[in-house]
Amino acid sequence: MLHLISNIVSGLIWKKSLRDKVRTCIRFPVVFDYVRYVRRFAKNMKECKIKTVVGYGCKNFIVILNNKHVFKFPLLNDGREIAEREKRIVDAFYGISPVKIPLMKIIPYKNIVIRKYEFAHGKLLSDIDPKIIMQHSEHIAKQIANMMYVVGRADPVEIRDLKPHPSDKPGYLYGWFQGDIWQNFMLDEKTFNITFFIDWEDTKFQSFMTALQVASHNWDKFGYKGIIVDVMAEYSKLYFGKSGK
């Protein structure tokens, strides 16, 4: 019944972000308890400015506090398995990635696990005019390619058991990869430096090709045309130039 009501009500809302939020609040009333949790967390702080976001696929409810702390509450399960996996990956690559990764902490709460992150300052690519982005596309692409190269070539011993086969070795367009590269980074609007790469939960030891095809499609679809060409050119230059292959 809640699903039916949420679909009817949200169907009347044009803006997707608001539509998802209304649908989530109707289907998962527990989100109001999650907001109260964050307010209690902030009780000794000078301010308590809260922003809420619904994660992709309505899998998570995200509460941002004072643009300093990010709390991710699972909606479809207890969140433990994915939180523990992401924590291991973040810890393994925090000192390796050339682009900063938000620090992460796991907090048990009632029957779920909360993922708490350092706030990633900056602006998402999709929130910036494509005309502006295209003026800096080569600079942005170089940073993405460098992260792909450094992270992809790494082989941290502490997460080798997460590979399909622990003995697998990195190679060209193969290795550890944060697959949502088209969107999951924050930009400094003055320098167009990437300040953070976020959401490492789906990082895998894998071929890069499927994710790169998705990135290329989305970049072209939303007006950031040609970034994939610059990314691939820079990555290949790094790989073949530095690996000696």
C-alpha positions as CSV (number, residue, x, y, z in Angstrom):
1,M,0.0,0.0,0.0
2,L,2.8,2.4,0.9
3,H,4.4,1.8,-2.5
4,L,1.1,2.5,-4.3
5,I,0.6,5.7,-2.3
6,S,4.2,6.9,-2.9
7,N,3.9,6.3,-6.6
8,I,0.6,8.3,-6.8
9,V,1.9,11.2,-4.8
10,S,5.4,11.3,-6.4
11,G,3.9,11.1,-9.8
12,L,2.5,14.6,-9.3
13,I,6.0,16.0,-8.7
14,W,8.1,17.1,-11.7
15,K,11.5,17.6,-10.1
16,K,13.2,14.2,-9.8
17,S,15.2,14.9,-6.7
18,L,12.1,16.0,-4.8
19,R,10.1,13.2,-6.3
20,D,12.6,10.6,-5.0
21,K,12.7,12.2,-1.6
22,V,8.9,12.2,-1.2
23,R,8.6,8.6,-2.5
24,T,11.3,7.5,0.0
25,C,9.7,9.3,3.0
26,I,6.4,7.6,2.3
27,R,7.9,4.1,1.7
28,F,10.4,4.3,4.5
29,P,9.1,6.4,7.4
30,V,12.2,5.3,9.4
31,V,14.1,8.1,7.6
32,F,12.6,10.6,10.1
33,D,14.3,8.7,12.8
34,Y,17.5,8.9,10.9
35,V,17.2,12.7,10.7
36,R,16.6,12.8,14.5
37,Y,19.8,10.7,14.9
38,V,21.8,13.3,13.1
39,R,20.2,16.1,15.1
40,R,21.2,14.3,18.3
41,F,24.8,13.9,16.9
42,A,24.8,17.7,16.4
43,K,23.4,18.6,19.8
44,N,26.7,20.1,21.1
45,M,27.5,21.9,17.9
46,K,26.9,25.6,17.3
47,E,24.7,25.0,14.3
48,C,22.7,22.1,12.9
49,K,22.2,22.7,9.2
50,I,20.8,19.6,7.6
51,K,20.3,18.6,4.0
52,T,18.9,15.2,2.9
53,V,19.5,13.3,-0.4
54,V,18.1,10.0,-1.7
55,G,20.9,7.8,-3.0
56,Y,20.8,6.2,-6.5
57,G,18.0,3.6,-6.8
58,C,16.6,4.8,-3.4
59,K,19.0,2.3,-1.8
60,N,20.3,4.8,0.8
61,F,19.1,7.9,2.6
62,I,21.8,10.5,3.0
63,V,21.9,13.2,5.6
64,I,24.5,16.0,5.3
65,L,25.3,18.0,8.5
66,N,26.8,21.5,8.3
67,N,28.6,20.6,5.1
68,K,31.1,18.7,7.3
69,H,29.6,15.3,8.0
70,V,27.8,12.9,5.7
71,F,25.7,10.0,7.1
72,K,24.5,7.3,4.7
73,F,21.6,5.2,6.1
74,P,20.7,1.9,4.2
75,L,17.0,1.5,3.2
76,L,16.9,-2.0,1.7
77,N,18.9,-4.1,4.1
78,D,21.1,-3.6,7.2
79,G,23.9,-2.2,5.1
80,R,26.6,-4.1,7.0
81,E,28.2,-6.1,4.2
82,I,28.5,-3.2,1.7
83,A,29.8,-0.9,4.5
84,E,32.5,-3.2,5.6
85,R,33.6,-3.9,2.1
86,E,33.7,-0.1,1.2
87,K,35.6,0.6,4.4
88,R,38.3,-1.9,3.5
89,I,38.6,-0.4,0.0
90,V,38.7,3.2,1.2
91,D,41.4,2.4,3.8
92,A,43.4,0.5,1.2
93,F,43.4,3.3,-1.3
94,Y,43.3,6.4,0.9
95,G,47.1,6.8,0.8
96,I,47.4,5.6,-2.8
97,S,44.8,7.5,-4.8
98,P,46.1,10.8,-6.3
99,V,42.7,12.3,-5.8
100,K,41.4,12.5,-2.2
101,I,38.9,9.9,-0.9
102,P,36.6,11.0,1.9
103,L,37.5,9.4,5.2
104,M,34.9,6.8,6.3
105,K,33.7,5.4,9.6
106,I,31.2,2.6,10.3
107,I,28.6,3.3,13.1
108,P,26.3,0.5,14.4
109,Y,22.8,1.9,15.0
110,K,19.9,-0.3,16.2
111,N,19.6,-2.9,13.5
112,I,21.5,-1.2,10.7
113,V,25.0,0.1,10.0
114,I,25.6,3.8,9.2
115,R,28.3,4.9,6.9
116,K,29.7,8.3,8.1
117,Y,32.0,10.2,5.7
118,E,34.1,13.3,5.7
119,F,32.2,15.9,3.6
120,A,33.5,16.2,0.1
121,H,33.6,19.8,-0.8
122,G,33.2,21.0,-4.4
123,K,30.6,20.6,-7.0
124,L,29.4,17.6,-9.0
125,L,30.2,17.7,-12.7
126,S,26.4,17.5,-13.6
127,D,25.8,20.7,-11.6
128,I,28.1,22.7,-13.8
129,D,27.3,24.2,-17.2
130,P,28.7,21.9,-19.9
131,K,30.0,24.9,-21.8
132,I,32.2,25.8,-18.7
133,I,33.3,22.2,-18.3
134,M,34.4,21.9,-21.9
135,Q,36.8,24.9,-21.4
136,H,38.6,22.8,-18.8
137,S,37.9,19.3,-20.2
138,E,41.5,18.4,-20.9
139,H,42.6,19.4,-17.3
140,I,39.7,17.3,-15.8
141,A,40.4,14.4,-18.1
142,K,44.1,14.3,-17.1
143,Q,43.1,14.0,-13.4
144,I,40.6,11.2,-14.1
145,A,43.2,9.3,-16.2
146,N,45.9,9.7,-13.5
147,M,43.6,8.2,-10.9
148,M,42.6,5.4,-13.2
149,Y,46.3,4.7,-13.8
150,V,47.5,4.9,-10.2
151,V,44.6,3.0,-8.6
152,G,44.3,0.5,-11.4
153,R,48.0,-0.4,-11.2
154,A,47.9,-0.8,-7.4
155,D,47.6,-4.2,-5.7
156,P,47.0,-3.6,-1.9
157,V,47.6,-6.9,-0.1
158,E,44.9,-6.2,2.4
159,I,42.1,-6.4,-0.2
160,R,43.5,-9.1,-2.5
161,D,40.8,-11.5,-1.3
162,L,38.2,-9.2,-2.9
163,K,39.6,-9.8,-6.3
164,P,37.9,-12.5,-8.5
165,H,41.2,-14.4,-8.2
166,P,43.7,-13.2,-5.5
167,S,46.7,-13.9,-7.9
168,D,45.3,-11.7,-10.7
169,K,47.7,-9.0,-11.8
170,P,46.8,-5.5,-13.0
171,G,47.1,-4.7,-16.7
172,Y,46.0,-2.2,-19.4
173,L,42.5,-1.1,-18.6
174,Y,42.3,-3.9,-16.0
175,G,42.7,-3.6,-12.2
176,W,41.0,-1.8,-9.4
177,F,38.5,0.6,-10.7
178,Q,36.0,3.1,-9.2
179,G,33.5,2.4,-11.9
180,D,31.3,5.5,-11.7
181,I,34.0,7.9,-13.1
182,W,31.6,9.9,-15.2
183,Q,30.0,11.6,-12.2
184,N,31.4,10.6,-8.8
185,F,33.9,13.4,-8.4
186,M,33.8,16.9,-7.0
187,L,35.3,19.9,-8.7
188,D,36.7,23.2,-7.4
189,E,34.9,25.7,-9.6
190,K,37.8,28.1,-9.6
191,T,40.7,25.7,-10.5
192,F,38.7,22.8,-11.9
193,N,40.9,20.5,-9.8
194,I,39.1,17.4,-8.7
195,T,38.8,17.7,-4.9
196,F,37.4,14.3,-4.1
197,F,36.3,11.0,-5.7
198,I,33.3,9.7,-3.8
199,D,31.3,6.5,-3.4
200,W,33.8,3.7,-3.6
201,E,31.4,0.9,-2.6
202,D,31.2,-0.5,-6.1
203,T,35.0,-0.5,-6.7
204,K,36.1,-3.8,-8.2
205,F,39.2,-5.5,-9.7
206,Q,37.9,-5.6,-13.2
207,S,38.1,-4.6,-16.9
208,F,37.5,-0.9,-17.2
209,M,35.7,-1.2,-20.5
210,T,32.1,-1.5,-19.5
211,A,32.3,1.5,-17.1
212,L,34.2,3.5,-19.7
213,Q,31.4,2.9,-22.2
214,V,28.9,4.1,-19.6
215,A,31.0,7.1,-18.9
216,S,31.3,8.0,-22.6
217,H,27.6,7.6,-23.1
218,N,26.7,9.9,-20.2
219,W,29.3,12.5,-20.9
220,D,28.1,12.8,-24.5
221,K,24.4,12.6,-23.5
222,F,24.7,15.5,-21.0
223,G,26.8,17.7,-23.1
224,Y,30.4,16.9,-21.9
225,K,31.4,15.6,-25.3
226,G,34.8,14.3,-26.0
227,I,36.1,13.9,-22.4
228,I,36.4,10.2,-22.9
229,V,38.9,10.8,-25.8
230,D,41.1,12.9,-23.6
231,V,40.8,10.4,-20.7
232,M,41.9,7.5,-22.9
233,A,44.7,9.4,-24.5
234,E,46.2,10.5,-21.2
235,Y,45.7,7.0,-19.6
236,S,47.4,5.3,-22.5
237,K,50.3,7.8,-22.4
238,L,50.7,7.1,-18.6
239,Y,50.4,3.4,-18.9
240,F,52.7,2.8,-21.9
241,G,55.1,5.6,-21.0
242,K,55.6,4.6,-17.4
243,S,55.2,0.8,-17.5
244,G,57.7,0.4,-20.3
245,K,55.3,-1.8,-22.2
